[in-house]
Amino acid sequence: MVPQLLACGCGAQSPQACSTRQTQAAPSRQGRGPHARAAAKQHSQLSSRVHSVSDAAAPTEPGSLVAADHQDAASSPSAAAASFAPMTWPSRSHSCGQITQADVGRTVTLCGWVDKNRDMGALQFFDMRDHTGLVQVVCQSGDAALSATASRLRNEYVVKVEGVVRLRKDPNNKIPTGALEVLSSGIQVLNSVTRSLPFPVSAAEEQEAPKEDTRLKARVLDLRRPLMSNNLRMRHKLLKTLRRFLEDEHGFLEVETPILTRSTPEGARDYLVPSRVQPGEWYALPQSPQLFKQMLMVAGVDRYYQVARCFRDEDLRADRQPEFTQLDIEVAWMDDVAIQTMMEAMMLRVFSEVRGVTLTAPFQRITYQEAMGRYGCDKPDLRFGLPLHDVTAAAGSSSFRVFAGAVADGGIVKAIRVPDGVRISNSRVKPKGDVCNEAVAGGAAGLAYIRVLEGGAIDAAKPIKEGLTGQPLAQMLEACGAQPACGAQPGDLLLLAAGPGAVVHRALDRVRQFLGRALKMVDESSHSLVWVVDFPMFEFNPDENRYVAVHHPFTSPNMEDLARGDLTNARAIAYDLVYNGVEVGGGSLRIYR
């Protein structure tokens, strides 16, 4: 007979040690096939676990953990199970974080975890936590049994508390229930913790975030942390807001599309799933519901959306993972401006209802060329400055061979002007310095630097000072100004990169982002939303020796470029929405004939 575990209702809330699990029946020693041997092994592990979680110091009041004889537990699972108090499935009258002053004087029943326990001798109190927040529970010394139970509580014990709500003498303004506390009249321990936890769950005791590999090994505890719990609830609130906006106000229809499908041409490799019933055939997991939503449009659905699971077999990045969720939308009878206007209204609603932040529309719009030229990337963070300045003309006419050679080979030279450049030492921009390392990580050979002095003089490495003089130097300093008519100022630091355009942009983009954080130029409280429009229709892939679509093959080219017949350099009617330097949305107009 396979053993069956009768898990308590709170067992999932204390995965490290559930002391209330019991065996219903022991496995038979007869018929020891593979399944019987597995059952016997499970039964043996269960017996060992019952033995290991016995708590000899536990009080014996009803509903709490009681002492168990270790020899009996080891020799007889039934005897061990009988030594534990019966399981209960308690109900609560209130949630911890939702008690208000209207509840003062009322008797409440709470269920949750011990967040922090403090024993002051004559007075014992602990913070109790559930998914809604914290509340303080007080135990006075008049009841010996109650005090004994309270004294053995440890962090993450699962408990049921009954008591009367009253006002606190010393309010805590940091939590919503800080003006209240519960004077306990009964504590029932539902689950205890019998071993050290890999990291603190309580936000009050978390000095630093646990390492990711540790979090993943103890994922249930990780998800119990207030930070992670709040993230899950915020995500739920976000999706609820999106659905109400799309369905109730704009008439969208939510349609689920298949997960096992055929491969479609998109921007990454597909995950493949072999077919059991058709050997040699494969399904592909969708990178997006691209074909299905276009079928729905032709079928007359008109306005479709779904919260879609997408799968892309590509290298991991900070903002990319193999499996992710996206809000997938397709509409008929709207142009790009109308779609962007609707999405702006949706984003304003999300920020208002989910984060309590008021934004204004329309959002800023910049072209792809402007984004690449001024910031080195197609998803710029506009919360801070440090734009890129094109000094190719001035550098190409200089006698500094690195600059002149790069321009002669068809490359470019660009610079970042850092005001008050004394904040960055020379060692940081020289090889192996942290600023230079960012440029190298972006593909550049290194960084050149120039410090601007009074009277138009410069301080730089000897080859730069000797090769960059006269008119080329004056042109470069003028080109690096924040305004066209305003050149670099004394005290400024110029950081320059030379080479192929893609390499220069990638290198200086990394340098710009690094300096924005290092110099504390990023306003973390601000919200920058910008549309990047007019993406290229195609880009050349040297590995495949052909042009490929930048967005996807269904994107329409710009009609003016199509009329000129130059599809190689054509712009696409495609757009991305960028939030604080992260691409959070994108779309395009489709080819419909």
C-alpha positions as CSV (number, residue, x, y, z in Angstrom):
1,M,0.0,0.0,0.0
2,V,1.4,3.4,-0.9
3,P,1.6,5.8,2.1
4,Q,-0.6,8.8,1.8
5,L,0.3,12.1,3.5
6,L,-2.5,14.0,5.2
7,A,-1.0,17.5,5.0
8,C,-2.3,20.3,7.2
9,G,-4.0,23.3,5.5
10,C,-1.0,25.4,6.4
11,G,1.7,22.9,5.3
12,A,2.5,24.9,2.2
13,Q,3.1,27.9,4.4
14,S,6.0,26.3,6.3
15,P,7.9,24.2,3.8
16,Q,11.0,24.0,5.9
17,A,9.3,21.8,8.5
18,C,5.7,20.7,8.7
19,S,5.3,19.0,12.1
20,T,1.7,18.1,11.7
21,R,1.9,15.6,8.8
22,Q,0.8,12.1,9.5
23,T,0.9,8.7,7.8
24,Q,-2.3,7.0,6.9
25,A,-0.9,3.6,6.1
26,A,2.5,1.9,5.9
27,P,3.7,0.3,2.7
28,S,3.4,-3.4,2.3
29,R,6.6,-5.4,2.3
30,Q,5.1,-7.8,-0.3
31,G,5.4,-7.4,-4.0
32,R,8.5,-5.3,-4.0
33,G,8.3,-4.0,-7.5
34,P,9.7,-0.6,-8.6
35,H,6.6,1.2,-7.3
36,A,6.6,-0.7,-4.1
37,R,10.2,0.0,-3.4
38,A,9.6,3.7,-4.1
39,A,6.7,3.7,-1.7
40,A,8.8,2.0,0.9
41,K,11.5,4.6,0.5
42,Q,9.0,7.4,0.8
43,H,7.6,5.7,4.0
44,S,11.1,5.5,5.4
45,Q,11.8,9.1,4.7
46,L,8.4,10.1,6.3
47,S,9.2,8.1,9.5
48,S,12.6,9.8,9.7
49,R,11.0,13.2,9.2
50,V,8.4,12.6,11.9
51,H,11.3,11.7,14.2
52,S,13.3,14.8,13.2
53,V,10.6,17.4,13.8
54,S,9.5,16.1,17.3
55,D,9.7,19.0,19.7
56,A,10.4,17.7,23.3
57,A,9.9,21.2,24.8
58,A,6.5,21.8,23.1
59,P,3.6,22.6,25.4
60,T,0.7,20.2,25.4
61,E,-2.3,22.5,25.1
62,P,-4.8,21.6,22.5
63,G,-3.9,22.6,18.9
64,S,-0.2,23.1,19.6
65,L,2.7,20.8,18.9
66,V,3.3,18.2,21.6
67,A,6.3,16.2,22.7
68,A,6.8,12.8,21.0
69,D,8.9,9.9,22.2
70,H,11.8,9.5,19.7
71,Q,12.1,5.8,20.0
72,D,8.4,5.3,19.4
73,A,8.5,7.6,16.4
74,A,11.4,5.7,14.9
75,S,9.9,2.3,15.4
76,S,6.2,2.9,14.7
77,P,4.9,5.7,12.4
78,S,1.4,5.1,13.7
79,A,2.6,5.8,17.3
80,A,4.5,8.9,16.1
81,A,1.4,10.2,14.4
82,A,-0.7,9.6,17.4
83,S,1.6,11.6,19.6
84,F,0.8,14.8,17.6
85,A,-2.2,16.9,18.3
86,P,-5.1,16.6,15.8
87,M,-4.8,18.9,12.8
88,T,-7.3,21.8,12.5
89,W,-8.2,24.1,9.6
90,P,-8.8,27.4,11.3
91,S,-10.6,30.4,9.9
92,R,-9.8,34.0,10.5
93,S,-12.0,37.0,11.1
94,H,-9.5,39.6,9.9
95,S,-6.3,39.9,7.9
96,C,-3.3,41.2,9.8
97,G,-2.7,44.3,7.7
98,Q,-6.4,45.3,7.4
99,I,-7.3,45.9,11.0
100,T,-8.4,49.5,11.5
101,Q,-9.4,51.8,14.4
102,A,-13.0,50.8,13.8
103,D,-12.0,47.3,15.2
104,V,-10.9,48.7,18.6
105,G,-12.6,46.7,21.3
106,R,-13.5,43.8,19.0
107,T,-12.4,40.2,19.4
108,V,-10.5,39.1,16.2
109,T,-9.0,35.9,15.0
110,L,-5.8,36.2,12.9
111,C,-3.8,33.5,11.1
112,G,-0.3,34.0,9.7
113,W,3.4,33.9,10.4
114,V,5.5,35.2,13.3
115,D,7.5,38.0,11.8
116,K,9.5,39.0,14.8
117,N,9.2,37.9,18.5
118,R,10.3,39.9,21.5
119,D,10.2,38.7,25.1
120,M,10.5,41.5,27.7
121,G,9.8,39.2,30.7
122,A,6.6,40.7,32.1
123,L,5.4,41.5,28.6
124,Q,5.8,39.5,25.5
125,F,4.9,40.7,22.1
126,F,5.5,39.7,18.5
127,D,4.7,41.0,15.0
128,M,2.3,38.8,13.0
129,R,2.4,38.8,9.2
130,D,0.2,37.7,6.4
131,H,-0.2,38.7,2.8
132,T,-1.8,42.1,3.8
133,G,0.8,43.3,6.2
134,L,1.8,43.3,9.9
135,V,0.1,43.8,13.2
136,Q,1.6,43.7,16.7
137,V,0.3,41.0,19.2
138,V,0.8,41.4,22.9
139,C,0.8,38.6,25.5
140,Q,0.6,39.7,29.2
141,S,2.1,37.5,31.9
142,G,-1.1,36.6,33.8
143,D,-1.7,33.4,31.8
144,A,1.2,31.0,32.3
145,A,0.2,28.6,29.5
146,L,-0.2,31.5,27.0
147,S,3.2,33.0,28.1
148,A,4.8,29.6,27.7
149,T,3.5,29.3,24.1
150,A,4.5,32.8,23.2
151,S,8.0,32.4,24.6
152,R,8.8,29.5,22.2
153,L,7.6,31.3,19.1
154,R,10.3,31.8,16.5
155,N,10.3,33.6,13.2
156,E,8.1,32.0,10.5
157,Y,6.1,29.9,12.9
158,V,2.5,29.6,11.6
159,V,0.1,30.6,14.3
160,K,-3.5,31.3,15.0
161,V,-4.2,34.2,17.4
162,E,-7.3,35.3,19.1
163,G,-7.5,38.6,21.0
164,V,-9.0,42.0,21.4
165,V,-7.9,45.0,19.3
166,R,-6.7,48.0,21.3
167,L,-4.8,51.2,20.7
168,R,-1.0,51.1,21.1
169,K,0.7,53.4,23.7
170,D,3.7,53.9,21.3
171,P,2.3,54.0,17.7
172,N,4.5,53.0,14.8
173,N,3.9,55.3,11.9
174,K,5.9,53.1,9.5
175,I,3.1,50.6,9.0
176,P,-0.7,51.0,8.4
177,T,-1.6,49.2,11.6
178,G,1.0,51.0,13.7
179,A,-1.5,52.6,16.0
180,L,-3.1,49.3,17.0
181,E,-2.3,46.0,18.6
182,V,-4.0,42.8,19.5
183,L,-4.1,41.7,23.2
184,S,-3.9,38.0,22.8
185,S,-6.2,35.6,24.7
186,G,-5.1,32.4,22.9
187,I,-2.3,31.3,20.6
188,Q,-2.4,28.1,18.6
189,V,0.8,26.9,16.9
190,L,-0.1,25.4,13.5
191,N,3.4,24.8,12.2
192,S,6.9,25.3,13.7
193,V,10.3,25.8,12.1
194,T,12.9,23.3,13.3
195,R,15.9,24.3,11.4
196,S,17.7,27.5,10.4
197,L,16.3,29.3,7.4
198,P,18.6,30.0,4.5
199,F,17.8,33.7,4.6
200,P,15.5,36.1,6.6
201,V,11.9,36.3,5.4
202,S,11.0,39.3,7.5
203,A,11.7,42.7,5.8
204,A,12.8,44.0,9.2
205,E,15.6,41.5,9.5
206,E,16.8,41.6,5.8
207,Q,20.1,43.4,5.8
208,E,20.8,42.7,2.2
209,A,19.0,40.8,-0.6
210,P,19.8,37.1,-0.6
211,K,21.8,35.7,-3.5
212,E,19.7,34.6,-6.4
213,D,20.9,30.9,-6.4
214,T,19.9,30.7,-2.7
215,R,16.5,32.3,-3.4
216,L,15.8,29.8,-6.2
217,K,16.7,26.8,-4.0
218,A,14.2,28.0,-1.4
219,R,11.7,29.6,-3.8
220,V,8.7,29.2,-1.5
221,L,10.4,31.2,1.2
222,D,11.6,33.7,-1.4
223,L,8.0,34.3,-2.6
224,R,6.9,34.7,1.0
225,R,9.2,37.7,1.4
226,P,7.2,41.0,1.5
227,L,9.0,42.3,-1.6
228,M,8.2,39.3,-3.7
229,S,4.6,39.1,-2.4
230,N,4.1,42.7,-3.2
231,N,5.5,42.2,-6.7
232,L,3.0,39.4,-7.4
233,R,0.1,41.5,-6.2
234,M,1.2,44.5,-8.1
235,R,1.4,42.3,-11.3
236,H,-2.2,41.2,-10.6
237,K,-3.4,44.7,-10.2
238,L,-1.6,45.7,-13.4
239,L,-3.3,43.0,-15.4
240,K,-6.7,43.8,-13.9
241,T,-6.2,47.5,-14.9
242,L,-5.2,46.6,-18.4
243,R,-8.2,44.3,-18.9
244,R,-10.7,46.8,-17.6
245,F,-9.2,49.5,-19.8
246,L,-9.2,47.4,-23.0
247,E,-12.5,45.6,-22.5
248,D,-14.7,48.1,-20.7
249,E,-13.6,51.2,-22.5
250,H,-12.4,50.2,-25.9
251,G,-14.3,47.0,-26.8
252,F,-11.4,44.6,-27.0
253,L,-12.0,40.8,-27.1
254,E,-9.6,38.5,-25.2
255,V,-8.7,35.5,-27.3
256,E,-6.3,32.7,-26.3
257,T,-4.2,31.3,-29.1
258,P,-2.4,28.0,-29.3
259,I,1.0,27.3,-27.6
260,L,2.0,24.3,-29.7
261,T,2.2,25.7,-33.2
262,R,4.4,26.0,-36.3
263,S,7.5,28.0,-36.6
264,T,7.1,31.6,-37.8
265,P,9.9,34.0,-38.9
266,E,10.7,36.3,-36.0
267,G,13.7,37.7,-34.2
268,A,15.0,34.6,-32.3
269,R,15.3,30.9,-32.5
270,D,12.3,28.7,-31.7
271,Y,11.9,26.2,-28.9
272,L,10.9,22.9,-30.5
273,V,8.8,20.2,-29.0
274,P,8.9,16.7,-30.6
275,S,5.6,15.1,-31.5
276,R,5.1,11.6,-30.0
277,V,2.3,10.6,-32.4
278,Q,4.1,11.9,-35.5
279,P,7.7,10.8,-35.3
280,G,10.1,13.2,-36.9
281,E,7.7,16.1,-36.7
282,W,8.0,19.0,-34.3
283,Y,5.9,21.8,-32.7
284,A,7.4,25.3,-32.1
285,L,6.6,27.3,-29.1
286,P,5.4,30.8,-30.1
287,Q,7.8,33.8,-29.9
288,S,4.6,35.8,-30.1
289,P,1.0,35.1,-31.4
290,Q,1.9,36.8,-34.7
291,L,0.1,34.7,-37.2
292,F,-2.9,33.9,-35.0
293,K,-3.7,37.6,-34.3
294,Q,-3.5,38.5,-38.0
295,M,-5.9,35.6,-38.7
296,L,-8.3,37.1,-36.1
297,M,-8.1,40.5,-37.8
298,V,-9.0,39.0,-41.2
299,A,-11.8,37.0,-39.5
300,G,-13.3,40.2,-38.3
301,V,-12.5,40.2,-34.6
302,D,-11.6,43.9,-35.0
303,R,-10.0,44.4,-31.6
304,Y,-8.1,41.5,-30.0
305,Y,-5.8,41.2,-27.0
306,Q,-4.4,38.5,-24.7
307,V,-1.9,38.2,-21.9
308,A,0.3,35.9,-23.9
309,R,3.1,33.6,-23.0
310,C,6.0,33.9,-25.4
311,F,9.2,31.8,-25.8
312,R,12.5,32.8,-27.4
313,D,15.6,30.7,-27.5
314,E,18.2,33.4,-27.3
315,D,21.1,34.5,-25.1
316,L,20.1,35.8,-21.7
317,R,20.2,39.6,-21.1
318,A,19.2,41.8,-18.2
319,D,15.9,42.5,-19.9
320,R,15.4,39.3,-21.7
321,Q,14.6,35.7,-20.6
322,P,13.5,32.6,-22.5
323,E,9.9,32.7,-21.3
324,F,8.0,35.9,-20.7
325,T,4.6,37.4,-20.7
326,Q,3.4,40.3,-23.0
327,L,0.2,42.1,-23.5
328,D,-0.5,41.3,-27.1
329,I,-2.8,43.6,-29.0
330,E,-4.0,43.8,-32.6
331,V,-6.6,46.3,-34.0
332,A,-8.2,47.1,-37.3
333,W,-9.0,50.5,-38.9
334,M,-6.4,52.5,-36.9
335,D,-3.2,54.2,-38.1
336,D,0.0,54.4,-36.1
337,V,-0.8,57.7,-34.4
338,A,-4.2,56.5,-33.3
339,I,-2.7,53.3,-31.8
340,Q,0.0,55.3,-30.0
341,T,-2.6,57.7,-28.6
342,M,-4.6,54.7,-27.2
343,M,-1.5,53.2,-25.7
344,E,-0.6,56.5,-24.0
345,A,-4.0,56.6,-22.4
346,M,-3.5,53.0,-21.2
347,M,-0.1,53.8,-19.7
348,L,-1.5,56.8,-17.9
349,R,-4.2,54.6,-16.4
350,V,-1.7,52.0,-15.3
351,F,0.6,54.4,-13.7
352,S,-2.3,56.2,-11.9
353,E,-4.1,53.1,-10.6
354,V,-1.1,50.8,-10.0
355,R,1.6,53.2,-8.8
356,G,-0.3,56.4,-7.9
357,V,1.8,58.4,-10.4
358,T,0.3,61.1,-12.6
359,L,1.8,61.3,-16.1
360,T,1.0,63.6,-19.0
361,A,0.4,62.8,-22.7
362,P,1.4,63.0,-25.5
363,F,4.7,61.3,-24.8
364,Q,7.9,62.6,-26.4
365,R,8.7,61.3,-29.9
366,I,12.1,60.9,-31.4
367,T,13.2,59.1,-34.6
368,Y,15.4,56.1,-34.6
369,Q,18.2,58.1,-36.2
370,E,18.0,60.7,-33.6
371,A,18.1,58.2,-30.8
372,M,21.2,56.4,-32.2
373,G,22.9,59.7,-33.1
374,R,22.4,61.4,-29.7
375,Y,22.4,58.5,-27.3
376,G,24.0,55.5,-29.1
377,C,21.0,53.2,-28.7
378,D,17.4,52.8,-29.8
379,K,16.0,52.8,-26.2
380,P,17.6,55.9,-24.5
381,D,17.1,56.8,-20.9
382,L,16.1,60.5,-21.0
383,R,16.2,61.0,-17.2
384,F,19.7,62.5,-17.6
385,G,21.8,64.2,-20.2
386,L,25.3,63.3,-21.4
387,P,24.3,63.2,-25.1
388,L,26.8,62.1,-27.8
389,H,28.3,64.8,-30.0
390,D,29.5,64.1,-33.5
391,V,33.0,65.4,-34.0
392,T,33.8,63.4,-37.1
393,A,34.5,66.4,-39.3
394,A,36.9,68.1,-36.8
395,A,38.6,64.8,-35.9
396,G,39.1,63.8,-39.6
397,S,40.9,67.1,-40.4
398,S,43.3,66.7,-37.4
399,S,46.7,65.1,-37.6
400,F,46.0,62.7,-34.7
401,R,46.3,59.4,-36.6
402,V,43.8,57.4,-34.6
403,F,41.0,59.9,-35.3
404,A,42.0,60.7,-38.9
405,G,42.5,57.0,-39.7
406,A,39.1,56.0,-38.4
407,V,37.4,58.7,-40.5
408,A,39.4,57.7,-43.6
409,D,38.2,54.1,-43.2
410,G,34.5,55.3,-43.2
411,G,34.1,55.4,-39.4
412,I,33.0,58.1,-37.1
413,V,34.3,59.9,-34.0
414,K,31.9,60.9,-31.2
415,A,32.3,62.4,-27.8
416,I,30.5,62.7,-24.4
417,R,31.0,66.0,-22.6
418,V,31.0,65.5,-18.8
419,P,30.6,68.8,-17.0
420,D,32.8,69.2,-13.9
421,G,35.0,66.5,-15.2
422,V,37.3,66.7,-12.1
423,R,34.9,64.2,-10.6
424,I,36.5,61.5,-12.8
425,S,40.2,60.8,-12.4
426,N,42.5,60.0,-15.2
427,S,43.0,56.5,-13.9
428,R,39.4,55.7,-14.5
429,V,39.4,56.6,-18.2
430,K,42.8,55.0,-18.9
431,P,43.1,51.3,-19.9
432,K,41.8,49.0,-17.1
433,G,39.9,51.9,-15.5
434,D,36.2,51.3,-14.8
435,V,35.0,54.0,-17.3
436,C,37.3,52.7,-20.0
437,N,36.3,49.1,-19.3
438,E,32.7,50.0,-20.3
439,A,33.8,51.2,-23.7
440,V,35.9,48.1,-24.2
441,A,32.9,45.9,-23.2
442,G,31.0,47.7,-25.9
443,G,33.6,46.7,-28.6
444,A,35.9,49.8,-28.6
445,A,39.6,49.5,-28.4
446,G,39.6,52.1,-25.6
447,L,38.7,55.7,-24.8
448,A,40.5,59.0,-25.6
449,Y,40.0,61.8,-23.1
450,I,40.5,65.5,-23.2
451,R,40.3,67.9,-20.3
452,V,39.2,71.5,-21.3
453,L,41.3,74.3,-19.7
454,E,41.0,78.1,-19.7
455,G,41.4,79.9,-22.9
456,G,40.6,76.9,-25.2
457,A,43.7,74.9,-24.1
458,I,43.5,71.2,-23.4
459,D,45.1,68.6,-21.2
460,A,45.4,65.2,-22.8
461,A,47.8,62.5,-23.8
462,K,50.8,63.8,-25.8
463,P,49.8,62.4,-29.2
464,I,46.3,64.0,-28.8
465,K,47.7,67.4,-27.7
466,E,50.2,67.4,-30.6
467,G,47.8,66.1,-33.3
468,L,44.7,68.1,-32.3
469,T,45.4,71.8,-32.5
470,G,44.2,75.0,-34.2
471,Q,41.0,74.9,-36.2
472,P,40.2,71.2,-35.7
473,L,40.5,71.6,-31.9
474,A,38.3,74.7,-31.9
475,Q,35.7,73.0,-34.1
476,M,35.7,69.9,-31.7
477,L,35.2,72.0,-28.6
478,E,32.4,74.0,-30.2
479,A,30.7,70.8,-31.4
480,C,30.7,69.3,-27.9
481,G,28.6,72.1,-26.4
482,A,25.2,71.5,-24.8
483,Q,23.8,74.1,-27.3
484,P,25.0,74.5,-30.9
485,A,26.4,78.0,-30.2
486,C,27.9,77.0,-26.8
487,G,31.1,75.0,-26.8
488,A,32.8,73.0,-24.1
489,Q,33.6,74.9,-21.0
490,P,36.7,74.9,-18.7
491,G,36.6,72.0,-16.4
492,D,34.7,69.8,-18.9
493,L,35.9,66.3,-19.6
494,L,35.5,64.9,-23.2
495,L,35.4,61.2,-23.7
496,L,35.9,60.1,-27.3
497,A,35.6,56.9,-29.3
498,A,36.5,56.3,-32.9
499,G,35.7,53.5,-35.3
500,P,32.8,52.0,-37.2
501,G,29.5,53.7,-36.3
502,A,27.9,50.7,-34.6
503,V,30.9,50.1,-32.4
504,V,31.2,53.8,-31.4
505,H,27.5,54.0,-30.5
506,R,27.5,50.7,-28.5
507,A,30.6,51.7,-26.6
508,L,29.5,55.3,-25.8
509,D,26.0,54.1,-24.9
510,R,27.6,51.9,-22.2
511,V,29.8,54.7,-21.0
512,R,26.9,57.1,-20.9
513,Q,24.7,54.8,-18.8
514,F,27.6,54.0,-16.5
515,L,28.4,57.6,-15.8
516,G,24.7,58.5,-15.3
517,R,24.6,56.1,-12.4
518,A,28.1,56.6,-11.1
519,L,27.7,60.4,-11.0
520,K,24.2,60.1,-9.6
521,M,22.7,62.1,-12.5
522,V,19.7,59.8,-12.8
523,D,16.6,61.0,-11.0
524,E,15.2,57.7,-9.7
525,S,11.9,59.3,-8.9
526,S,11.2,60.5,-12.4
527,H,9.4,58.7,-15.2
528,S,10.6,59.1,-18.8
529,L,8.3,57.7,-21.5
530,V,9.3,58.2,-25.1
531,W,8.2,56.9,-28.5
532,V,11.1,55.9,-30.8
533,V,9.7,56.0,-34.4
534,D,10.8,55.5,-38.0
535,F,12.9,52.3,-37.4
536,P,14.8,51.0,-40.4
537,M,12.9,48.4,-42.4
538,F,15.9,46.2,-42.9
539,E,19.4,45.7,-41.5
540,F,22.3,43.7,-43.0
541,N,23.2,40.4,-41.3
542,P,26.8,39.7,-42.1
543,D,26.6,36.2,-40.7
544,E,23.8,35.3,-43.1
545,N,25.0,37.7,-45.8
546,R,21.6,39.1,-46.4
547,Y,19.2,41.8,-45.2
548,V,16.7,40.9,-42.5
549,A,13.7,42.7,-41.1
550,V,14.4,44.8,-38.0
551,H,11.0,44.2,-36.5
552,H,9.4,41.4,-38.5
553,P,8.5,40.7,-42.1
554,F,4.9,41.8,-41.7
555,T,5.8,45.4,-41.0
556,S,4.9,48.0,-43.7
557,P,7.5,50.2,-45.2
558,N,7.2,54.0,-45.2
559,M,5.1,54.9,-48.2
560,E,7.5,57.7,-49.2
561,D,10.5,55.4,-49.2
562,L,8.5,52.7,-51.0
563,A,7.6,55.3,-53.7
564,R,11.3,56.0,-54.2
565,G,12.0,52.3,-54.7
566,D,14.9,52.1,-52.2
567,L,13.8,49.4,-49.8
568,T,17.4,48.8,-48.6
569,N,17.3,52.1,-46.8
570,A,13.6,52.3,-46.3
571,R,12.0,53.3,-43.0
572,A,9.4,51.1,-41.4
573,I,6.1,52.2,-39.9
574,A,7.3,50.8,-36.6
575,Y,7.6,52.2,-33.2
576,D,8.9,51.3,-29.7
577,L,7.8,52.7,-26.3
578,V,10.7,53.2,-24.0
579,Y,10.4,53.7,-20.2
580,N,13.5,54.8,-18.3
581,G,15.8,53.2,-20.9
582,V,13.9,49.9,-21.1
583,E,11.8,48.9,-24.1
584,V,8.3,48.2,-22.7
585,G,6.3,48.1,-25.9
586,G,6.4,48.2,-29.6
587,G,4.3,47.8,-32.7
588,S,3.9,48.5,-36.4
589,L,1.4,48.9,-39.2
590,R,1.0,45.6,-41.1
591,I,1.3,44.8,-44.8
592,Y,-2.2,43.9,-45.8
593,R,-1.7,43.2,-49.5
